[in-house]
Amino acid sequence: MSDIQGKNFVFTGKLVSYSREEAICRVRDKGGTTQSMVNEKTDYLVIGGFQINMFDLDYFSFKQRRAQELIAKGVPIQLIDEEQFLDLINV
């Protein structure tokens, strides 16, 4: 069983390795699901390589801000970069 199976993914920023559609297909091929917006069911927020700064609050996307709000409330959303995403899907 893959680490992705049964997990919900949301993407923000532009990916270098795949188009957004290709990344979504890769997640679904591994048994995961994707969402367009971050919510309580989100397991992973994938932050694309062209996002200015993954951890600088001044440059967070709306999805990053929403994820941070939910994390502060105890929702276990993992913020991962594109490299970490590639590691997950290539297992």
N, C-alpha and C positions, 0 to 999 in steps of 0.2 A: 504494500500500500504506500502511496506517495504521501509526502508531508502536506501536499496541496489538497488531497481529497477531502471534500466536505468543508473546505475553508472558503471564506468570502474575501475577494480582493477588490480594491478600488485603486485607480491610477490617477496620478496628478503629475503635471509637467510632461515634457517630451522625452520619450525613450530614444536611446541611440541605437540599440540592437534590433528593435522590432518596431513596427508601427503599432499603434494602440490596438488595432483590430487583430494583428498577429499575436500580440501578447495575450489578449482576451482568449483567442483560440487555444493558445498553449495552456492557459489555466484550465479551460474547459476540457481539453484533451486529457489532462491529469486528474480530472474529477472534481475540480474546484468550481466555484461560481464567481461571477463578477457583478459589481454594482456600480451605478454611476455616481452615487453620493455616499459619503461616510455616515454610518449610523451604528446603533448598538450591535448589529449583527456583523459588522466589519471585523475581519481578523487581521488583514494586512492592508496598509496604505503604502503603495509603491510610489516612491518619489523619483521622478525621471531625472536623468542626468543634466538636463538643461534648466532644472529648477535652480534659482540663484543660490540659495543656501538652505540646506535641509534643516538646520537647527537655529537659524536666526529669526526670531519672532517678527522682525520688521519686514521680512521677505516671505513669510508663510503664505501659501495659497489658501483660499477659502477652505478647501478640503483638509489641509494641514491644521488650520485653526480649529475646525470642527473636531478633528481627531484628538487634538490636545485637550479640548473641553471635555470630551468623553473619557479620555484617559484620566483626567483629573477627578472624574466621578467614579473611577474604578473599572471602566470598560477596558479589557485587555487587548487593545489594538496595538499591533506591532508596526512601527514605522521602519520601512526598509528602503534601501537605495536600489538602483538598477542591478548592481553587481550581486547583491544579496538575493534579489529576485531571480536572476539567472542561475545562481547556485541552487535555488529551490526547484526550478523547473527542469534543470538538467540532471537531477538525481535519478 
